[in-house]
Amino acid sequence: MINQMGKQQRYLLFGDGNSPHTLKWVKELILHYDVFVVSSSQVSESLKKVIPAEKREALGVEVQAEGNTLGYFKKIFKLNSIIKRIQPEIVNAHYISSHGFLIALVKQFGYSKFKFVASAWGTDVLVFPFRNKVFFRIMKFVLSKADYITSDSNHMSKVIQQIKNKPVITFTFGLDEMPDFNEYEKEASLYFSNRALSENYNIGEVIRAFQSIAEEDLEARLVVSNEGVDKENLVWQVVELGLTERVEFVGFLSAEEQAKVYSKSSFYFSLPSSDSTSVSLLEALAYGCIPILSDIPANREWVKNAENGILIEKDIDLKLINKLRNNRMSIIRFNRKQIEERGIFPKLMNDFVEIIK
């Protein structure tokens, strides 16, 4: 994008510099803009390879979506100073409730000569504003200051518009490209879960559902990746259920390691209480894993129960698992077609850039 001076427009992204989603956005934005990054915490080594040192800043704090943004007011002055020095045409905050709140304050009381893009990630919109009236007002204030709002699911866009009736640009974070795998090398009884081991993602429910499966299928195995505050309790749960030989905790996996597990797994678990469209779900669909999901609005945008996956409210239907396993090839083709049509991030970002241009 070219500004009035004949130079590439400056685009400043403010978010968590350690997040792979931030890296994903930056990789696409640098194709269109002169990109700067301000991280609330630190900057990952991967992001450092993409953005040179003179175009990135780290505030060294952890601005969270859960509502403790007020403790970071002292960083507003530094943030305002950075923005004033860079003079970006566009400032994009990722996490509306935290990073977005700080940018909205800068827009209101400090340097304001920029277009403000507020990007929702999930809990910042679906949970944060409904905890109390103060948080709701914070969210409404941020949305009122935004020139553009982005969301990665239709459900989340509707929630945003219930808070503040403004247009929302809706597109998923998506995949960089369609992965290749051999569907005939999948293990029929291998299940995979890779959501965080924390309260919202209900890994304990995943384990209980798998216990029912394991009682019927002696070959069934579950691989649990990722980390979180609930890990110790979850490990003890597996021990108490007598599943130590059937459930494996593998910690964080690299993208390459995770791709190998996706490629071999026939089923994928994701049972969050609240979520928008998760990249891990899109990856699972692209790798031909049959999804077993919580019955929440964002998941319904990708899966219809008993047709291309399972949506469960309480107990898992073992007969349905067998039915879908037997219809595996057609489900794989259907789900991969969904990703090809509306889940590839570079194409979606091109559309986004055209809108804000």
Phi and psi in degrees as a GROMACS rama.xvg file:
@    title "Ramachandran Plot"
@    xaxis  label "Phi"
@    yaxis  label "Psi"
@TYPE xy
-110.135  132.485  ILE-2
-89.2767  -173.632  ASN-3
-67.7022  -19.5506  GLN-4
-86.7038  2.94272  MET-5
80.8683  12.1636  GLY-6
-109.626  165.033  LYS-7
-65.2631  136.18  GLN-8
-62.4823  143.547  GLN-9
-90.6452  128.969  ARG-10
-123.952  115.397  TYR-11
-103.817  123.216  LEU-12
-104.044  123.553  LEU-13
-112.129  116.798  PHE-14
-171.378  -158.462  GLY-15
-87.0042  109.352  ASP-16
-70.3164  -5.37582  GLY-17
-94.2418  -8.64322  ASN-18
-80.4499  135.519  SER-19
-65.0486  -25.1181  PRO-20
-69.6074  -37.4537  HIS-21
-61.5125  -45.2019  THR-22
-58.7043  -41.7895  LEU-23
-60.475  -46.4298  LYS-24
-62.3293  -45.7122  TRP-25
-62.1611  -41.9776  VAL-26
-58.9023  -34.0337  LYS-27
-83.7042  -38.2179  GLU-28
-65.5632  -32.5844  LEU-29
-67.3318  -13.0353  ILE-30
-76.4943  -15.0367  LEU-31
-123.194  -24.9707  HIS-32
-135.146  167.32  TYR-33
-87.1622  101.701  ASP-34
-96.0678  134.667  VAL-35
-119.927  149.334  PHE-36
-128.562  129.236  VAL-37
-115.284  118.522  VAL-38
-98.5278  135.184  SER-39
-67.4017  -29.5427  SER-40
-109.962  -104.624  SER-41
-121.411  -176.366  GLN-42
-119.66  126.808  VAL-43
-66.9135  158.092  SER-44
-63.1315  -33.7351  GLU-45
-65.3064  -40.8754  SER-46
-70.1998  -34.1402  LEU-47
-61.2479  -30.4553  LYS-48
-72.5061  -20.3138  LYS-49
-97.407  -38.7663  VAL-50
-113.358  122.042  ILE-51
-64.6207  158.778  PRO-52
-57.0097  -36.5775  ALA-53
-72.9624  -6.97554  GLU-54
-115.876  17.7295  LYS-55
-140.605  147.441  ARG-56
-134.775  148.583  GLU-57
-125.639  120.978  ALA-58
-79.1352  -19.1718  LEU-59
76.4746  20.9726  GLY-60
-126.74  172.283  VAL-61
-115.815  95.193  GLU-62
-82.2827  117.434  VAL-63
-99.4292  158.974  GLN-64
-78.7754  -15.2717  ALA-65
-79.4177  -2.0708  GLU-66
116.544  5.74118  GLY-67
-97.1666  29.7459  ASN-68
-62.1398  -29.1188  THR-69
-59.4537  -27.8707  LEU-70
-72.4244  -1.86137  GLY-71
-115.786  18.0767  TYR-72
-57.1652  -32.8063  PHE-73
-63.2074  -18.3641  LYS-74
-85.0359  -10.1321  LYS-75
-61.7113  -40.8698  ILE-76
-65.5102  -41.0527  PHE-77
-66.8323  -42.1857  LYS-78
-61.8832  -44.0369  LEU-79
-61.5158  -40.3235  ASN-80
-63.0082  -42.4494  SER-81
-63.1951  -46.6753  ILE-82
-64.0338  -40.9228  ILE-83
-64.0037  -36.6539  LYS-84
-69.9155  -42.5543  ARG-85
-75.1441  -35.2008  ILE-86
52.7671  58.907  GLN-87
-73.6887  148.913  PRO-88
-74.7535  -29.5649  GLU-89
-132.572  135.187  ILE-90
-121.768  125.49  VAL-91
-117.683  113.553  ASN-92
-96.9397  130.522  ALA-93
-109.968  119.562  HIS-94
90.3406  106.583  TYR-95
-70.04  -37.6209  ILE-96
-74.2143  -21.0673  SER-97
-115.401  -76.9998  SER-98
-58.0366  -39.2644  HIS-99
-64.0985  -37.3071  GLY-100
-62.7884  -42.8948  PHE-101
-65.874  -41.5911  LEU-102
-66.7446  -37.6416  ILE-103
-62.3331  -37.9757  ALA-104
-66.8799  -41.0988  LEU-105
-61.4278  -43.5594  VAL-106
-61.2755  -36.9837  LYS-107
-79.1113  -42.6189  GLN-108
-117.487  -9.03341  PHE-109
-123.189  -136.441  GLY-110
-68.2067  126.795  TYR-111
-127.409  9.63095  SER-112
-86.434  56.848  LYS-113
-150.067  157.101  PHE-114
-85.1843  132.796  LYS-115
-102.942  117.481  PHE-116
-105.206  119.818  VAL-117
-104.852  118.805  ALA-118
-110.4  118.958  SER-119
-84.8189  142.91  ALA-120
-113.775  -18.9503  TRP-121
150.028  -92.0179  GLY-122
-63.8022  -25.5268  THR-123
-60.2195  -30.4391  ASP-124
-104.247  -38.6037  VAL-125
-80.8249  -23.0275  LEU-126
-120.318  -54.5664  VAL-127
-49.2462  -54.0611  PHE-128
-68.3448  -13.5906  PRO-129
-101.698  8.57007  PHE-130
-79.3939  -35.8897  ARG-131
-163.07  173.648  ASN-132
-67.0444  -33.7621  LYS-133
-64.4618  -46.2868  VAL-134
-63.6115  -36.6777  PHE-135
-62.8042  -42.3262  PHE-136
-67.6233  -36.2888  ARG-137
-59.9517  -47.6563  ILE-138
-61.4622  -43.8952  MET-139
-64.0315  -38.3411  LYS-140
-62.3406  -46.5932  PHE-141
-61.6044  -46.706  VAL-142
-62.7307  -34.5778  LEU-143
-67.7137  -28.7771  SER-144
-86.781  -15.3713  LYS-145
-75.4249  135.317  ALA-146
-82.3693  -31.2558  ASP-147
-138.979  145.627  TYR-148
-127.194  132.739  ILE-149
-118.05  148.87  THR-150
-143.549  153.643  SER-151
-109.237  16.3893  ASP-152
-155.988  153.097  SER-153
-62.9881  -37.9806  ASN-154
-61.2028  -46.3305  HIS-155
-65.8996  -36.312  MET-156
-61.7674  -40.1081  SER-157
-65.1583  -39.0036  LYS-158
-63.6408  -43.72  VAL-159
-57.4373  -44.8804  ILE-160
-71.3787  -21.3621  GLN-161
-71.2987  -31.2059  GLN-162
-79.1763  -46.1801  ILE-163
-143.175  118.098  LYS-164
-76.877  85.4538  ASN-165
-136.576  158.347  LYS-166
-63.0346  145.407  PRO-167
-127.999  132.561  VAL-168
-88.1807  117.047  ILE-169
-109.654  119.767  THR-170
-160.953  145.156  PHE-171
-76.9017  156.002  THR-172
-62.1638  -32.8603  PHE-173
66.3228  -178.559  GLY-174
-104.545  153.897  LEU-175
-68.5989  -34.6637  ASP-176
-164.63  166.611  GLU-177
-74.6458  129.307  MET-178
-81.3462  156.198  PRO-179
-103.662  142.986  ASP-180
-159.915  162.685  PHE-181
-100.169  107.858  ASN-182
-65.1735  -18.865  GLU-183
-83.0983  -7.03579  TYR-184
-96.5314  2.66019  GLU-185
-69.8609  145.979  LYS-186
-91.5933  121.251  GLU-187
-59.6812  -26.1896  ALA-188
-117.019  24.406  SER-189
-100.065  126.322  LEU-190
-115.074  145.827  TYR-191
-132.102  136.119  PHE-192
-133.734  128.733  SER-193
-134.204  20.2146  ASN-194
-81.2501  162.995  ARG-195
-60.9035  145.025  ALA-196
-85.5938  66.1175  LEU-197
-141.512  171.332  SER-198
-52.2125  -49.4572  GLU-199
-60.8826  -26.7121  ASN-200
-94.2391  -4.02583  TYR-201
52.3992  48.2211  ASN-202
-65.8729  -27.5311  ILE-203
-60.4663  -37.4634  GLY-204
-69.6239  -35.1499  GLU-205
-59.5871  -45.7259  VAL-206
-64.7637  -40.9991  ILE-207
-65.3126  -39.9327  ARG-208
-64.4193  -40.9954  ALA-209
-65.0912  -33.6567  PHE-210
-57.6401  -43.3826  GLN-211
-62.1636  -41.0709  SER-212
-64.1243  -44.7423  ILE-213
-65.1387  -28.9962  ALA-214
-67.1675  -29.023  GLU-215
-94.3127  -30.2145  GLU-216
-119.937  104.194  ASP-217
-70.2097  -12.7524  LEU-218
-94.3532  -7.2061  GLU-219
-65.0802  135.732  ALA-220
-134.674  148.619  ARG-221
-124.592  127.016  LEU-222
-104.362  123.498  VAL-223
-113.069  114.44  VAL-224
-106.931  175.977  SER-225
88.2136  174.793  ASN-226
-130.996  173.452  GLU-227
165.529  171.052  GLY-228
-67.3747  -18.9233  VAL-229
-92.5201  5.13135  ASP-230
-58.2056  -47.2467  LYS-231
-59.1966  -45.4561  GLU-232
-63.4132  -36.7562  ASN-233
-69.1411  -38.168  LEU-234
-62.938  -42.828  VAL-235
-65.9265  -34.6063  TRP-236
-60.7103  -43.7808  GLN-237
-62.7974  -41.1113  VAL-238
-62.9146  -47.6555  VAL-239
-63.7116  -30.3497  GLU-240
-86.0021  -0.88261  LEU-241
69.3748  33.9043  GLY-242
-111.626  16.5762  LEU-243
-61.4146  -27.5439  THR-244
-85.2498  -7.86222  GLU-245
-114.049  -19.3178  ARG-246
-118.56  127.629  VAL-247
-120.467  125.248  GLU-248
-94.2055  120.8  PHE-249
-115.527  2.19377  VAL-250
70.9149  -160.364  GLY-251
-68.2909  138.488  PHE-252
-115.421  142.87  LEU-253
-68.6765  166.156  SER-254
-57.689  -38.9686  ALA-255
-68.0526  -42.799  GLU-256
-65.5955  -41.1004  GLU-257
-65.4075  -38.2256  GLN-258
-59.0636  -37.4154  ALA-259
-64.815  -39.7675  LYS-260
-70.5515  -43.7526  VAL-261
-54.0472  -45.6172  TYR-262
-62.5783  -32.1353  SER-263
-90.4714  -23.8622  LYS-264
-78.6407  142.572  SER-265
-95.727  -24.8312  SER-266
-130.515  151.577  PHE-267
-133.374  126.84  TYR-268
-98.1444  134.587  PHE-269
-153.799  107.603  SER-270
-123.764  49.2557  LEU-271
-68.3498  152.526  PRO-272
-73.8125  -35.5344  SER-273
-144.356  135.388  SER-274
-168.601  157.632  ASP-275
-99.5849  -162.312  SER-276
-69.2518  117.31  THR-277
-90.5014  140.818  SER-278
-62.0756  -35.842  VAL-279
-63.039  -35.2529  SER-280
-64.451  -44.3963  LEU-281
-62.3253  -39.2735  LEU-282
-62.0913  -45.0782  GLU-283
-60.6351  -43.0159  ALA-284
-63.1244  -42.1174  LEU-285
-67.2764  -29.5267  ALA-286
-90.9659  9.13153  TYR-287
76.435  22.7377  GLY-288
-85.3871  134.839  CYS-289
-76.6462  120.081  ILE-290
-81.2671  137.555  PRO-291
-116.551  108.825  ILE-292
-127.16  157.815  LEU-293
-70.0361  148.546  SER-294
-86.1905  76.1052  ASP-295
-119.245  158.57  ILE-296
-53.6741  -44.7136  PRO-297
-62.3806  -37.6765  ALA-298
-68.3344  -31.4415  ASN-299
-68.3132  -17.4846  ARG-300
-72.3328  -14.8975  GLU-301
-120.923  -23.4727  TRP-302
-131.975  133.129  VAL-303
-107.848  125.354  LYS-304
-55.7768  133.404  ASN-305
74.1937  0.330595  ALA-306
-109.26  -60.5961  GLU-307
-121.601  18.0882  ASN-308
168.847  -170.627  GLY-309
-127.04  130.527  ILE-310
-111.359  118.472  LEU-311
-115.706  141.539  ILE-312
-100.984  -38.3701  GLU-313
-138.329  -75.2854  LYS-314
-101.449  147.329  ASP-315
-87.0399  141.809  ILE-316
-92.2873  104.959  ASP-317
-67.351  -33.8405  LEU-318
-64.6737  -36.133  LYS-319
-67.772  -35.5792  LEU-320
-59.757  -46.611  ILE-321
-64.3827  -39.6967  ASN-322
-61.3131  -47.0178  LYS-323
-69.6208  -35.2385  LEU-324
-60.1111  -41.5005  ARG-325
-69.2377  -22.6578  ASN-326
-105.431  25.933  ASN-327
-59.1304  -43.4433  ARG-328
-64.0299  -42.7039  MET-329
-70.0315  -33.6393  SER-330
-66.3325  -42.1072  ILE-331
-58.483  -46.5109  ILE-332
-63.4285  -42.8042  ARG-333
-64.1692  -47.0219  PHE-334
-68.3934  -37.052  ASN-335
-67.0769  -35.2566  ARG-336
-63.8851  -38.8013  LYS-337
-57.3563  -45.1455  GLN-338
-66.5392  -42.9272  ILE-339
-58.5115  -37.1345  GLU-340
-83.5682  -33.9476  GLU-341
-144.888  24.8797  ARG-342
-134.997  15.8831  GLY-343
-101.679  114.83  ILE-344
-62.3646  -44.8053  PHE-345
-55.2097  -42.5246  PRO-346
-65.3194  -42.5088  LYS-347
-64.8496  -38.0696  LEU-348
-69.6289  -34.5426  MET-349
-59.5733  -41.7564  ASN-350
-64.328  -41.5049  ASP-351
-61.2619  -46.3694  PHE-352
-60.9468  -40.1107  VAL-353
-62.9876  -35.6211  GLU-354
-67.7015  -47.37  ILE-355
-81.8172  -9.46912  ILE-356
